[in-house]
Structure formats: C-alpha cells, structure tokens
Amino acid sequence: MNKTELIDHIAQQADISKLAAGRALDAVIGGVKNTLKKGGSVTLIGFGTFAVGKRTARTGRNPRTGAAIKIKAAKVPKFRPGKALKDALN
C-alpha cells in the first residue's frame, strides 16, 4: 500500500474527503517527524512505538575498491510494534 492508497482507505473508513484524509495523514507524519527530531518517542497504544536510535561511528569498506572508509555516527528512526499489532498478524 502506498500513500495514495492509504489516503483512499482513510477517506473511505472515516467517511471524509480525500483532501481531508491527505491533510490528516500529513499532520500525523509531521507530528511524528517533529517529535523524533526533538529526541522524543511516539507511542500509539495497540500499534507500536516510533523512537530515535543511535548508530555509532564505524569503519566500513568501499565495495568497489575494498578501501576502508569511516562512517559517521547517526541517529536513525526505529519502530517497535505493539502487542496488538503482533497478535493481529499471528
């Protein structure tokens, strides 16, 4: 499912226009992004938790030349599914 299909699904299930569904989806995604930028986490009970993880600096290899390269430390988004989501899949 892509973003357009998700907007269509939201509009149909919530009985709202596609424009309103698109704005709502964009607002949710924007809220999650802003919270993660600030270092927080977003928990949706029954669905899961979005959080920020830290990846340490490390040495990697250039696949073409085999030369060692330094990879900088980075913050990465992580998602941990909730129990209800896991149960729905199994």
PDB file as gemmi writes it, atoms N, CA and C in Angstrom:
CRYST1    1.000    1.000    1.000  90.00  90.00  90.00 P 1                      
ATOM      1  N   MET A   1       0.853  -1.175   0.000  1.00  0.00           N  
ATOM      2  CA  MET A   1       0.000   0.000   0.000  1.00  0.00           C  
ATOM      3  C   MET A   1       0.897   1.235   0.000  1.00  0.00           C  
ATOM      4  N   ASN A   2       0.630   2.155  -0.913  1.00  0.00           N  
ATOM      5  CA  ASN A   2       1.398   3.392  -0.935  1.00  0.00           C  
ATOM      6  C   ASN A   2       0.578   4.515  -0.293  1.00  0.00           C  
ATOM      7  N   LYS A   3       1.135   5.729  -0.284  1.00  0.00           N  
ATOM      8  CA  LYS A   3       0.480   6.841   0.407  1.00  0.00           C  
ATOM      9  C   LYS A   3      -0.893   7.155  -0.187  1.00  0.00           C  
ATOM     10  N   THR A   4      -1.005   7.137  -1.515  1.00  0.00           N  
ATOM     11  CA  THR A   4      -2.286   7.433  -2.164  1.00  0.00           C  
ATOM     12  C   THR A   4      -3.343   6.412  -1.777  1.00  0.00           C  
ATOM     13  N   GLU A   5      -2.966   5.146  -1.773  1.00  0.00           N  
ATOM     14  CA  GLU A   5      -3.907   4.093  -1.385  1.00  0.00           C  
ATOM     15  C   GLU A   5      -4.299   4.221   0.081  1.00  0.00           C  
ATOM     16  N   LEU A   6      -3.353   4.626   0.930  1.00  0.00           N  
ATOM     17  CA  LEU A   6      -3.654   4.821   2.350  1.00  0.00           C  
ATOM     18  C   LEU A   6      -4.624   5.989   2.531  1.00  0.00           C  
ATOM     19  N   ILE A   7      -4.423   7.070   1.795  1.00  0.00           N  
ATOM     20  CA  ILE A   7      -5.342   8.210   1.866  1.00  0.00           C  
ATOM     21  C   ILE A   7      -6.745   7.781   1.428  1.00  0.00           C  
ATOM     22  N   ASP A   8      -6.838   7.003   0.352  1.00  0.00           N  
ATOM     23  CA  ASP A   8      -8.137   6.500  -0.108  1.00  0.00           C  
ATOM     24  C   ASP A   8      -8.802   5.659   0.976  1.00  0.00           C  
ATOM     25  N   HIS A   9      -8.028   4.803   1.623  1.00  0.00           N  
ATOM     26  CA  HIS A   9      -8.554   3.939   2.684  1.00  0.00           C  
ATOM     27  C   HIS A   9      -9.044   4.769   3.864  1.00  0.00           C  
ATOM     28  N   ILE A  10      -8.259   5.748   4.281  1.00  0.00           N  
ATOM     29  CA  ILE A  10      -8.651   6.613   5.402  1.00  0.00           C  
ATOM     30  C   ILE A  10      -9.936   7.358   5.061  1.00  0.00           C  
ATOM     31  N   ALA A  11     -10.005   7.918   3.857  1.00  0.00           N  
ATOM     32  CA  ALA A  11     -11.188   8.669   3.441  1.00  0.00           C  
ATOM     33  C   ALA A  11     -12.439   7.791   3.464  1.00  0.00           C  
ATOM     34  N   GLN A  12     -12.292   6.575   2.985  1.00  0.00           N  
ATOM     35  CA  GLN A  12     -13.440   5.666   2.938  1.00  0.00           C  
ATOM     36  C   GLN A  12     -13.860   5.234   4.344  1.00  0.00           C  
ATOM     37  N   GLN A  13     -12.913   4.859   5.183  1.00  0.00           N  
ATOM     38  CA  GLN A  13     -13.234   4.367   6.523  1.00  0.00           C  
ATOM     39  C   GLN A  13     -13.773   5.463   7.442  1.00  0.00           C  
ATOM     40  N   ALA A  14     -13.231   6.678   7.314  1.00  0.00           N  
ATOM     41  CA  ALA A  14     -13.644   7.775   8.187  1.00  0.00           C  
ATOM     42  C   ALA A  14     -14.779   8.589   7.584  1.00  0.00           C  
ATOM     43  N   ASP A  15     -15.192   8.247   6.362  1.00  0.00           N  
ATOM     44  CA  ASP A  15     -16.253   8.957   5.658  1.00  0.00           C  
ATOM     45  C   ASP A  15     -15.954  10.454   5.557  1.00  0.00           C  
ATOM     46  N   ILE A  16     -14.736  10.755   5.088  1.00  0.00           N  
ATOM     47  CA  ILE A  16     -14.307  12.139   4.866  1.00  0.00           C  
ATOM     48  C   ILE A  16     -13.748  12.250   3.454  1.00  0.00           C  
ATOM     49  N   SER A  17     -13.501  13.468   3.014  1.00  0.00           N  
ATOM     50  CA  SER A  17     -12.962  13.649   1.663  1.00  0.00           C  
ATOM     51  C   SER A  17     -11.510  13.188   1.598  1.00  0.00           C  
ATOM     52  N   LYS A  18     -11.065  12.915   0.379  1.00  0.00           N  
ATOM     53  CA  LYS A  18      -9.670  12.508   0.194  1.00  0.00           C  
ATOM     54  C   LYS A  18      -8.728  13.644   0.572  1.00  0.00           C  
ATOM     55  N   LEU A  19      -9.146  14.891   0.315  1.00  0.00           N  
ATOM     56  CA  LEU A  19      -8.329  16.047   0.676  1.00  0.00           C  
ATOM     57  C   LEU A  19      -8.142  16.119   2.189  1.00  0.00           C  
ATOM     58  N   ALA A  20      -9.220  15.932   2.931  1.00  0.00           N  
ATOM     59  CA  ALA A  20      -9.139  15.965   4.395  1.00  0.00           C  
ATOM     60  C   ALA A  20      -8.303  14.795   4.923  1.00  0.00           C  
ATOM     61  N   ALA A  21      -8.472  13.630   4.311  1.00  0.00           N  
ATOM     62  CA  ALA A  21      -7.694  12.458   4.719  1.00  0.00           C  
ATOM     63  C   ALA A  21      -6.212  12.681   4.456  1.00  0.00           C  
ATOM     64  N   GLY A  22      -5.884  13.295   3.319  1.00  0.00           N  
ATOM     65  CA  GLY A  22      -4.488  13.594   2.998  1.00  0.00           C  
ATOM     66  C   GLY A  22      -3.880  14.571   3.986  1.00  0.00           C  
ATOM     67  N   ARG A  23      -4.645  15.606   4.352  1.00  0.00           N  
ATOM     68  CA  ARG A  23      -4.151  16.577   5.340  1.00  0.00           C  
ATOM     69  C   ARG A  23      -3.957  15.917   6.699  1.00  0.00           C  
ATOM     70  N   ALA A  24      -4.880  15.038   7.073  1.00  0.00           N  
ATOM     71  CA  ALA A  24      -4.771  14.346   8.361  1.00  0.00           C  
ATOM     72  C   ALA A  24      -3.535  13.444   8.385  1.00  0.00           C  
ATOM     73  N   LEU A  25      -3.314  12.707   7.313  1.00  0.00           N  
ATOM     74  CA  LEU A  25      -2.150  11.825   7.241  1.00  0.00           C  
ATOM     75  C   LEU A  25      -0.856  12.633   7.290  1.00  0.00           C  
ATOM     76  N   ASP A  26      -0.811  13.745   6.540  1.00  0.00           N  
ATOM     77  CA  ASP A  26       0.371  14.606   6.558  1.00  0.00           C  
ATOM     78  C   ASP A  26       0.613  15.181   7.952  1.00  0.00           C  
ATOM     79  N   ALA A  27      -0.461  15.515   8.670  1.00  0.00           N  
ATOM     80  CA  ALA A  27      -0.324  16.045  10.027  1.00  0.00           C  
ATOM     81  C   ALA A  27       0.246  14.995  10.976  1.00  0.00           C  
ATOM     82  N   VAL A  28      -0.208  13.765  10.835  1.00  0.00           N  
ATOM     83  CA  VAL A  28       0.308  12.679  11.692  1.00  0.00           C  
ATOM     84  C   VAL A  28       1.784  12.441  11.410  1.00  0.00           C  
ATOM     85  N   ILE A  29       2.136  12.350  10.131  1.00  0.00           N  
ATOM     86  CA  ILE A  29       3.533  12.112   9.759  1.00  0.00           C  
ATOM     87  C   ILE A  29       4.411  13.276  10.227  1.00  0.00           C  
ATOM     88  N   GLY A  30       3.931  14.507  10.050  1.00  0.00           N  
ATOM     89  CA  GLY A  30       4.676  15.680  10.504  1.00  0.00           C  
ATOM     90  C   GLY A  30       4.873  15.687  12.013  1.00  0.00           C  
ATOM     91  N   GLY A  31       3.839  15.299  12.748  1.00  0.00           N  
ATOM     92  CA  GLY A  31       3.945  15.235  14.206  1.00  0.00           C  
ATOM     93  C   GLY A  31       4.967  14.211  14.664  1.00  0.00           C  
ATOM     94  N   VAL A  32       4.974  13.051  14.014  1.00  0.00           N  
ATOM     95  CA  VAL A  32       5.949  12.011  14.349  1.00  0.00           C  
ATOM     96  C   VAL A  32       7.361  12.505  14.046  1.00  0.00           C  
ATOM     97  N   LYS A  33       7.558  13.131  12.869  1.00  0.00           N  
ATOM     98  CA  LYS A  33       8.882  13.645  12.488  1.00  0.00           C  
ATOM     99  C   LYS A  33       9.388  14.678  13.481  1.00  0.00           C  
ATOM    100  N   ASN A  34       8.525  15.638  13.828  1.00  0.00           N  
ATOM    101  CA  ASN A  34       8.940  16.697  14.751  1.00  0.00           C  
ATOM    102  C   ASN A  34       9.300  16.151  16.121  1.00  0.00           C  
ATOM    103  N   THR A  35       8.526  15.201  16.607  1.00  0.00           N  
ATOM    104  CA  THR A  35       8.810  14.605  17.913  1.00  0.00           C  
ATOM    105  C   THR A  35      10.131  13.846  17.886  1.00  0.00           C  
ATOM    106  N   LEU A  36      10.379  13.082  16.809  1.00  0.00           N  
ATOM    107  CA  LEU A  36      11.628  12.336  16.703  1.00  0.00           C  
ATOM    108  C   LEU A  36      12.816  13.277  16.561  1.00  0.00           C  
ATOM    109  N   LYS A  37      12.659  14.405  15.842  1.00  0.00           N  
ATOM    110  CA  LYS A  37      13.738  15.382  15.715  1.00  0.00           C  
ATOM    111  C   LYS A  37      14.157  15.925  17.068  1.00  0.00           C  
ATOM    112  N   LYS A  38      13.180  16.083  17.960  1.00  0.00           N  
ATOM    113  CA  LYS A  38      13.450  16.610  19.297  1.00  0.00           C  
ATOM    114  C   LYS A  38      13.986  15.533  20.233  1.00  0.00           C  
ATOM    115  N   GLY A  39      14.097  14.309  19.734  1.00  0.00           N  
ATOM    116  CA  GLY A  39      14.646  13.220  20.538  1.00  0.00           C  
ATOM    117  C   GLY A  39      13.595  12.452  21.321  1.00  0.00           C  
ATOM    118  N   GLY A  40      12.320  12.752  21.103  1.00  0.00           N  
ATOM    119  CA  GLY A  40      11.252  12.064  21.815  1.00  0.00           C  
ATOM    120  C   GLY A  40      10.836  10.783  21.125  1.00  0.00           C  
ATOM    121  N   SER A  41       9.764  10.196  21.632  1.00  0.00           N  
ATOM    122  CA  SER A  41       9.211   8.999  21.018  1.00  0.00           C  
ATOM    123  C   SER A  41       7.701   9.163  20.911  1.00  0.00           C  
ATOM    124  N   VAL A  42       7.101   8.437  19.983  1.00  0.00           N  
ATOM    125  CA  VAL A  42       5.657   8.485  19.771  1.00  0.00           C  
ATOM    126  C   VAL A  42       5.112   7.080  19.978  1.00  0.00           C  
ATOM    127  N   THR A  43       4.197   6.939  20.942  1.00  0.00           N  
ATOM    128  CA  THR A  43       3.610   5.640  21.234  1.00  0.00           C  
ATOM    129  C   THR A  43       2.139   5.660  20.850  1.00  0.00           C  
ATOM    130  N   LEU A  44       1.757   4.748  19.993  1.00  0.00           N  
ATOM    131  CA  LEU A  44       0.360   4.565  19.613  1.00  0.00           C  
ATOM    132  C   LEU A  44      -0.074   3.227  20.208  1.00  0.00           C  
ATOM    133  N   ILE A  45      -0.841   3.295  21.287  1.00  0.00           N  
ATOM    134  CA  ILE A  45      -1.236   2.091  22.005  1.00  0.00           C  
ATOM    135  C   ILE A  45      -1.930   1.128  21.037  1.00  0.00           C  
ATOM    136  N   GLY A  46      -1.495  -0.111  21.056  1.00  0.00           N  
ATOM    137  CA  GLY A  46      -2.064  -1.126  20.188  1.00  0.00           C  
ATOM    138  C   GLY A  46      -1.398  -1.200  18.821  1.00  0.00           C  
ATOM    139  N   PHE A  47      -0.596  -0.194  18.475  1.00  0.00           N  
ATOM    140  CA  PHE A  47       0.081  -0.204  17.177  1.00  0.00           C  
ATOM    141  C   PHE A  47       1.577  -0.350  17.342  1.00  0.00           C  
ATOM    142  N   GLY A  48       2.207   0.582  18.056  1.00  0.00           N  
ATOM    143  CA  GLY A  48       3.645   0.486  18.261  1.00  0.00           C  
ATOM    144  C   GLY A  48       4.250   1.805  18.688  1.00  0.00           C  
ATOM    145  N   THR A  49       5.581   1.827  18.752  1.00  0.00           N  
ATOM    146  CA  THR A  49       6.316   2.998  19.211  1.00  0.00           C  
ATOM    147  C   THR A  49       7.383   3.380  18.195  1.00  0.00           C  
ATOM    148  N   PHE A  50       7.386   4.662  17.824  1.00  0.00           N  
ATOM    149  CA  PHE A  50       8.429   5.228  16.991  1.00  0.00           C  
ATOM    150  C   PHE A  50       9.424   5.891  17.934  1.00  0.00           C  
ATOM    151  N   ALA A  51      10.711   5.622  17.769  1.00  0.00           N  
ATOM    152  CA  ALA A  51      11.736   6.193  18.639  1.00  0.00           C  
ATOM    153  C   ALA A  51      12.993   6.475  17.823  1.00  0.00           C  
ATOM    154  N   VAL A  52      13.926   7.181  18.457  1.00  0.00           N  
ATOM    155  CA  VAL A  52      15.195   7.502  17.814  1.00  0.00           C  
ATOM    156  C   VAL A  52      16.259   6.575  18.379  1.00  0.00           C  
ATOM    157  N   GLY A  53      16.992   5.920  17.504  1.00  0.00           N  
ATOM    158  CA  GLY A  53      18.110   5.079  17.910  1.00  0.00           C  
ATOM    159  C   GLY A  53      19.407   5.747  17.499  1.00  0.00           C  
ATOM    160  N   LYS A  54      20.477   5.324  18.095  1.00  0.00           N  
ATOM    161  CA  LYS A  54      21.784   5.880  17.757  1.00  0.00           C  
ATOM    162  C   LYS A  54      22.647   4.798  17.133  1.00  0.00           C  
ATOM    163  N   ARG A  55      23.249   5.131  16.018  1.00  0.00           N  
ATOM    164  CA  ARG A  55      24.184   4.229  15.358  1.00  0.00           C  
ATOM    165  C   ARG A  55      25.577   4.810  15.570  1.00  0.00           C  
ATOM    166  N   THR A  56      26.469   4.044  16.140  1.00  0.00           N  
ATOM    167  CA  THR A  56      27.812   4.539  16.439  1.00  0.00           C  
ATOM    168  C   THR A  56      28.662   4.635  15.179  1.00  0.00           C  
ATOM    169  N   ALA A  57      29.689   5.449  15.268  1.00  0.00           N  
ATOM    170  CA  ALA A  57      30.632   5.562  14.148  1.00  0.00           C  
ATOM    171  C   ALA A  57      31.342   4.224  13.973  1.00  0.00           C  
ATOM    172  N   ARG A  58      31.669   3.899  12.741  1.00  0.00           N  
ATOM    173  CA  ARG A  58      32.318   2.613  12.490  1.00  0.00           C  
ATOM    174  C   ARG A  58      33.133   2.692  11.207  1.00  0.00           C  
ATOM    175  N   THR A  59      33.918   1.673  10.991  1.00  0.00           N  
ATOM    176  CA  THR A  59      34.716   1.593   9.778  1.00  0.00           C  
ATOM    177  C   THR A  59      34.025   0.636   8.819  1.00  0.00           C  
ATOM    178  N   GLY A  60      33.873   1.087   7.581  1.00  0.00           N  
ATOM    179  CA  GLY A  60      33.257   0.254   6.557  1.00  0.00           C  
ATOM    180  C   GLY A  60      34.220   0.029   5.414  1.00  0.00           C  
ATOM    181  N   ARG A  61      33.749  -0.609   4.375  1.00  0.00           N  
ATOM    182  CA  ARG A  61      34.574  -0.886   3.194  1.00  0.00           C  
ATOM    183  C   ARG A  61      33.875  -0.366   1.951  1.00  0.00           C  
ATOM    184  N   ASN A  62      34.659   0.251   1.071  1.00  0.00           N  
ATOM    185  CA  ASN A  62      34.151   0.648  -0.227  1.00  0.00           C  
ATOM    186  C   ASN A  62      34.036  -0.632  -1.051  1.00  0.00           C  
ATOM    187  N   PRO A  63      32.832  -0.982  -1.511  1.00  0.00           N  
ATOM    188  CA  PRO A  63      32.675  -2.252  -2.225  1.00  0.00           C  
ATOM    189  C   PRO A  63      33.438  -2.327  -3.550  1.00  0.00           C  
ATOM    190  N   ARG A  64      33.697  -1.201  -4.164  1.00  0.00           N  
ATOM    191  CA  ARG A  64      34.418  -1.216  -5.442  1.00  0.00           C  
ATOM    192  C   ARG A  64      35.915  -1.398  -5.264  1.00  0.00           C  
ATOM    193  N   THR A  65      36.480  -0.658  -4.291  1.00  0.00           N  
ATOM    194  CA  THR A  65      37.939  -0.682  -4.148  1.00  0.00           C  
ATOM    195  C   THR A  65      38.408  -1.525  -2.974  1.00  0.00           C  
ATOM    196  N   GLY A  66      37.519  -1.775  -2.020  1.00  0.00           N  
ATOM    197  CA  GLY A  66      37.929  -2.521  -0.833  1.00  0.00           C  
ATOM    198  C   GLY A  66      38.618  -1.648   0.200  1.00  0.00           C  
ATOM    199  N   ALA A  67      38.734  -0.337  -0.089  1.00  0.00           N  
ATOM    200  CA  ALA A  67      39.402   0.577   0.837  1.00  0.00           C  
ATOM    201  C   ALA A  67      38.524   0.827   2.056  1.00  0.00           C  
ATOM    202  N   ALA A  68      39.180   0.988   3.209  1.00  0.00           N  
ATOM    203  CA  ALA A  68      38.463   1.274   4.454  1.00  0.00           C  
ATOM    204  C   ALA A  68      37.975   2.727   4.425  1.00  0.00           C  
ATOM    205  N   ILE A  69      36.732   2.922   4.869  1.00  0.00           N  
ATOM    206  CA  ILE A  69      36.185   4.276   4.972  1.00  0.00           C  
ATOM    207  C   ILE A  69      35.563   4.448   6.350  1.00  0.00           C  
ATOM    208  N   LYS A  70      35.520   5.696   6.813  1.00  0.00           N  
ATOM    209  CA  LYS A  70      34.904   5.980   8.104  1.00  0.00           C  
ATOM    210  C   LYS A  70      33.449   6.354   7.881  1.00  0.00           C  
ATOM    211  N   ILE A  71      32.567   5.718   8.646  1.00  0.00           N  
ATOM    212  CA  ILE A  71      31.144   6.018   8.585  1.00  0.00           C  
ATOM    213  C   ILE A  71      30.790   6.756   9.874  1.00  0.00           C  
ATOM    214  N   LYS A  72      30.230   7.953   9.726  1.00  0.00           N  
ATOM    215  CA  LYS A  72      29.921   8.788  10.887  1.00  0.00           C  
ATOM    216  C   LYS A  72      28.784   8.208  11.710  1.00  0.00           C  
ATOM    217  N   ALA A  73      28.751   8.603  12.974  1.00  0.00           N  
ATOM    218  CA  ALA A  73      27.641   8.241  13.848  1.00  0.00           C  
ATOM    219  C   ALA A  73      26.376   8.905  13.312  1.00  0.00           C  
ATOM    220  N   ALA A  74      25.232   8.288  13.547  1.00  0.00           N  
ATOM    221  CA  ALA A  74      23.983   8.831  13.041  1.00  0.00           C  
ATOM    222  C   ALA A  74      22.822   8.470  13.958  1.00  0.00           C  
ATOM    223  N   LYS A  75      21.797   9.304  13.905  1.00  0.00           N  
ATOM    224  CA  LYS A  75      20.536   8.990  14.571  1.00  0.00           C  
ATOM    225  C   LYS A  75      19.647   8.333  13.534  1.00  0.00           C  
ATOM    226  N   VAL A  76      18.982   7.255  13.908  1.00  0.00           N  
ATOM    227  CA  VAL A  76      18.132   6.529  12.968  1.00  0.00           C  
ATOM    228  C   VAL A  76      16.756   6.301  13.591  1.00  0.00           C  
ATOM    229  N   PRO A  77      15.693   6.377  12.774  1.00  0.00           N  
ATOM    230  CA  PRO A  77      14.358   6.099  13.297  1.00  0.00           C  
ATOM    231  C   PRO A  77      14.180   4.598  13.501  1.00  0.00           C  
ATOM    232  N   LYS A  78      13.482   4.250  14.581  1.00  0.00           N  
ATOM    233  CA  LYS A  78      13.207   2.841  14.865  1.00  0.00           C  
ATOM    234  C   LYS A  78      11.729   2.689  15.174  1.00  0.00           C  
ATOM    235  N   PHE A  79      11.202   1.525  14.895  1.00  0.00           N  
ATOM    236  CA  PHE A  79       9.803   1.216  15.188  1.00  0.00           C  
ATOM    237  C   PHE A  79       9.730  -0.112  15.910  1.00  0.00           C  
ATOM    238  N   ARG A  80       9.042  -0.116  17.040  1.00  0.00           N  
ATOM    239  CA  ARG A  80       8.796  -1.355  17.770  1.00  0.00           C  
ATOM    240  C   ARG A  80       7.299  -1.625  17.739  1.00  0.00           C  
ATOM    241  N   PRO A  81       6.873  -2.708  17.124  1.00  0.00           N  
ATOM    242  CA  PRO A  81       5.439  -2.994  17.053  1.00  0.00           C  
ATOM    243  C   PRO A  81       4.866  -3.318  18.425  1.00  0.00           C  
ATOM    244  N   GLY A  82       3.606  -2.932  18.627  1.00  0.00           N  
ATOM    245  CA  GLY A  82       2.914  -3.228  19.878  1.00  0.00           C  
ATOM    246  C   GLY A  82       2.345  -4.629  19.878  1.00  0.00           C  
ATOM    247  N   LYS A  83       1.905  -5.059  21.046  1.00  0.00           N  
ATOM    248  CA  LYS A  83       1.389  -6.410  21.200  1.00  0.00           C  
ATOM    249  C   LYS A  83       0.159  -6.651  20.330  1.00  0.00           C  
ATOM    250  N   ALA A  84      -0.738  -5.693  20.266  1.00  0.00           N  
ATOM    251  CA  ALA A  84      -1.954  -5.863  19.470  1.00  0.00           C  
ATOM    252  C   ALA A  84      -1.635  -6.042  17.988  1.00  0.00           C  
ATOM    253  N   LEU A  85      -0.646  -5.303  17.481  1.00  0.00           N  
ATOM    254  CA  LEU A  85      -0.250  -5.441  16.080  1.00  0.00           C  
ATOM    255  C   LEU A  85       0.365  -6.815  15.840  1.00  0.00           C  
ATOM    256  N   LYS A  86       1.220  -7.250  16.761  1.00  0.00           N  
ATOM    257  CA  LYS A  86       1.828  -8.588  16.625  1.00  0.00           C  
ATOM    258  C   LYS A  86       0.757  -9.673  16.655  1.00  0.00           C  
ATOM    259  N   ASP A  87      -0.205  -9.528  17.577  1.00  0.00           N  
ATOM    260  CA  ASP A  87      -1.264 -10.530  17.684  1.00  0.00           C  
ATOM    261  C   ASP A  87      -2.147 -10.561  16.433  1.00  0.00           C  
ATOM    262  N   ALA A  88      -2.368  -9.392  15.821  1.00  0.00           N  
ATOM    263  CA  ALA A  88      -3.194  -9.336  14.622  1.00  0.00           C  
ATOM    264  C   ALA A  88      -2.546 -10.057  13.451  1.00  0.00           C  
ATOM    265  N   LEU A  89      -1.231 -10.105  13.434  1.00  0.00           N  
ATOM    266  CA  LEU A  89      -0.518 -10.763  12.339  1.00  0.00           C  
ATOM    267  C   LEU A  89      -0.365 -12.259  12.537  1.00  0.00           C  
ATOM    268  N   ASN A  90      -0.499 -12.719  13.765  1.00  0.00           N  
ATOM    269  CA  ASN A  90      -0.285 -14.145  14.030  1.00  0.00           C  
ATOM    270  C   ASN A  90      -1.564 -14.873  14.359  1.00  0.00           C  
TER     271      ASN A  90                                                      
END                                                                             
